[in-house]
Amino acid sequence: MVTSFFACKKEDDGIELQLNMKSCVLDNASSYAEIQIDRGEGFLNVSTSDADIAEIMYEEDNANLFYIIGHNRGNAVVTVVVFNDNGDESIQTIDVNVRETIYYESFLMDVGVFLKKGESRKFGLPFTFDKNYPVVAGNSAVIDKDGVATVSANVEMGKKFKVEAKAVGSTSFNICKGKVIIFSARVFVVDEYDLYIPESENDQLTFNLPFIGGINGITI
């Protein structure tokens, strides 16, 4: 009875650790793997044997979720360790096979588009949209607001993305390959457009008057 008691006690002191997969194969069509961690109390450490082959990307809002991002062709091992202050630990590994070099194109990121509330317009992309590229809301900056606009892109639109302006404010969005951002833009929704006066030697914009546009008024 005493022996049985101590055996059960030792098992209870163990640190629980389970992963949703033991291995993964990555390529240009499936460039990342989502790893969910089921664990008990303790500290977590995740490492990769070769970051040039398999990179670790963490989920900001979930400490028990991370991604393996594929890069160069080859094999790597991702090690997940849970440990506590008593020196107890539990270790699990994931074998990663990147069967081809995965390319992540990077395009101009400093892009801003303006449109009035209630408008819907299409804007140009610097690449042809791929069905495997998700469009993800940014909303990471302080000035970002939910519900300002909706952004969509698909294969049928090709090198275009569509913005529908819902409310005055600013928001951002990203187009990704897997979990890697390859293009981002900021959307500004306004009640009315501001008149932009370009810089010149005397910092002024000159009109030859009189002229009339519309009825008893000037339209620019």
N, C-alpha and C positions, 0 to 999 in steps of 0.2 A: 504493500500500500504506500509506503514511504517513497519507494522508487518511482512508482507511478505518479505520485504527486509532483515530484521534482521534474519529471519529464514533461508534464503538462505545463508547469510554470515556465520552463525554458522556451517552449514553443510560443507561449503568449508574449514573451519578451521580444520575439523576433520582429523585424520591421517589414511591413507588407509593401510589396512593389510588384505591380503588373503593368505590362505595356500591351497596346492593342495590336502590335505586330513585332515579329522577330527579324524580318528582313524586308527589303524593298528594292525594286528595280526602277530606275529613273531614266528618262530620255526627253527629247524635245516635246513630245506630246504630253507626257506626264512628268513634269519637271520637279515635283515636290511630293513629299509624303507627310501626312498629318499624324502625329504621335500623341495619343492620349494616355495619361499616366493615372493609374489607380494606386494610391499609396496611403500609408498611415502617417502618423506624426513623424517629423524629422526634417532635416535640411536636404535640399535637392541640388545636385550638380549634374550637368549634362556636358559632355565633351565629344569631340570628333578626332579621329586619328589623322585626318587630312582635310583641312578646311578648303583646299583647292579642289577637292573632289566632292565632298559633302559638307555643306555649311549648315550651322544651326541658327534658326530664327525663332525667337520667343514670341508668344502671344501676350500682349501687354495686359489684357484683362483676365487672364486665366493662367495661374502658375502651374497648372497640371496639363498644359497643352503646349507643344512646340512643333516646329516644322523642320524637316530635313530638305535642304535646297540643293539640287544637283548642279554641278558645274563641269569639270573636266572628266573625260572618260577614265574609269578605273574603279577600284574597290576601296572602301573605307569601313571603319567600325565606329558606330556611335555608342558611347557608354553612358548609362544613366545610373546614378548612385544616390541612394537615400541613406542618411546617417544621423545619429543623434549625439547628445553630449556624453553618453555613456560609452561611446566607441563602437556601438552596434551599427552595422550597415548592411544594406542589401543592394546587389548589383545586377543589372540586366544590360544586355548588349543587343544592338541591331546591326545586321550585316547589310551594307549598302553597295549596290552595283549600279554605277552610272555607265550605261552601255554605249553611249555616244556623247561627244562634247555638246553641251547645251548652251546655245547662244542667246544672250539677252541684249537686244538692241536698246540703245538709249537715245532718246530724242530731246529736243529743246523743251525744258521744263518751265521756263518763265513765260507762260502763256496766259493771257487774260482776255475774256470775251465779255462784251456788254450787250444787254438788251433790256427792253422795257417790260414791266410787269404785264403779263397777259400775252406776250409775244411767244412765238415758237419759230426757231431758226436753225439752220444747219451750218456748221462750220467745218473747215478743212482739217484733216489729220495729215501728219507727215509720213504716213505709212498706210498700207491697205489693212483694214481690220481683219483679224482672224477669229474664227468662232471659239477658239480656246482662250481668248483674251477677255477676262472679266472686267467690267466697269464697276469701280468701287468708290463709294463716297469717301471724300477725304475728311473734312470736318475736324481737323487737328489744330487749327489756329484759333486764337481767341475771337477773331471776327467772324468765324464760320457760324452759320445758323441753319438749323434743320428746316426743311420745307421751303427753302428759297427757290430751288429749281430741281427739275429732274433731267438727267442726262442719259442718253441711250446711244448705242452704236451696234451695228450688226454687219454681217457679210454683205447683205443687199445694199447697204449704204456705201460700202467700199471705203473710200478715203474721207468719209464725213462722219460727224457725230451731231446729234440733235439735242438741243436744249429747249426745254419748256419752262418759261419764267413764271413762278407762282407768287412770290412775295418779294418786296424790296429787301435787299441785303446782299450778303456775299457768302459763297460756298465754294468748295473745291471738289475735284474728283480725280481719280487715277485710273489709268488703263494698265493692267498688269499681264505679265506672262507668268502664270502660276502665282507665286507670292511676291515676285519681283516687279517693282514699278518701272515701266518703260516710258510712260508719258503721263503728265499731269497738267491740269489747267485750273484756273480760278474763274468763276462765273460771278459777274456783278449784275444785279438786277436793280434798275432804277425806275423812278416815276417819270423822269424826263431826261433826255440826253444833255450833257454839258457841251457848250461850244468850245472846241479846242482851238486856241490861237497859237500857231507855231512860233518859235523864237525867230527873231530877225534882228537886223542891226539896230533898229529903233524900237523893238519890242511892241509893235502895234500892227493891227490888221486894217488895211485901208479899203474902203468901198468907194466906187464912183457913183455918187447920188445925183439926181434922184432916180430911183427905180422902184417899181411896184410889183409885188408878187401876190397873187390872190386878190382879195377885195380890200382896198384901203389898208394894206399892210405889207409887211416884208416877211418872206419865208426863206429860210436858209436850209 
